[in-house]
Amino acid sequence: MTVSLGPVRLGRPRLGLALGSGGARGWVHLGILRALEAENIYPDLITGTSAGAVVGAFAAAGALDRLEEFASRQKSFRTTFNYMDFSLSDPGLIRGKGFIQFLDEYLKVRRFEELELPFGLIASNLVTLEEVHIFEGALIPALRATVAVPGFLPPQESGGMQLVDGGLLNPVPVSLARKLGADVVIGVDLNAHPAENAARSFGSVLTRSIEVMMNRIRLNNRHYYPADVWLEPRLPDYRFLDLHRVEEAMDEGRRVVAGAIDQIRSLREHHLMARDRSMRLPQFLTRRLQTVALKNTEDADVGAGPADSDPPADS
């Protein structure tokens, strides 16, 4: 039970879990969720970006067992390779139909409104250069959008938008968790400990340069939208497509929860919450936010609202 007194709310705080992007390192999120379950700690809402959105969607659907079943079948890179439908004509290395096939088989929920927990994800619009928040409407195309790493997966075309990986602008969506009503937030930053590698070739210089920019974006987001507790897994040699290294990633997830469990438990003991504890982005940046609701996969139209649109009342 909660009671509102002006800008202050009394009662048990709503716990949000913000799951960050990171390719195959996203299996860490599964270990974190299982570790929290073992401590009888359950989030009231979940947000995610890219790989974090995929794991978050399964968690919000009450389908972690199904995701873990899929994860257990990833025995080698060859298993991952079977889901890749390579293309020479699309604006991406693979078409992404294998990813849709995976979701169709393992995730039975089709709309955000059917999930057991409030859930939202981040995508980036290449047309307008906007950060996009999605927390209602069709779930599958939204997940397809947030995992669309540029050059690897083609953008999700929808209503004149080209939606790609949300990690370009908001790799750990603490801000969206606050927007959906979280009083306290656990942020999972899969990129907090980047490997220190020297660039020796044209390709590695280009890749490393992009990583420099992405790291600054990550740090800026952490500054403007701090979590109450940060979980920072260490998997420095874990590559983007190492989906078969499931147990190693899950073990690291359990480790970081064990190391921060006292902090996490204390979040539930705070009974006096300000309504809005998040820092505000500069105005010129908030104008580049957009809230959308994707329609059915067959209907590519999009309904868009202003940057400060409120989430549905029941979330």
Secondary structure, DSSP 8 states (H G I E B T S, - for coil): -EEEETTEEEES--EEEEE---GGGGHHHHHHHHHHHHTT---SEEEEETHHHHHHHHHHTT-HHHHHHHHHT--SHHHHHTT--B-SSSSBSB-SHHHHHHHHHH----BGGGSSS-EEEEEEETTTTEEEEEEEEBHHHHHHHHT--TBTS--EEETTEEEEEGGGT-SS-HHHHHHTT-SEEEEE-TTSS-------SHHHHHHHHHHHHHHHHHHHHHHHS--SEEE----TT--TT-TT-HHHHHHHHHHHHHHHHHHHHHHTT--EEES--S----HHHHTTEEEEEE--TT---EEEE-TT----TT-
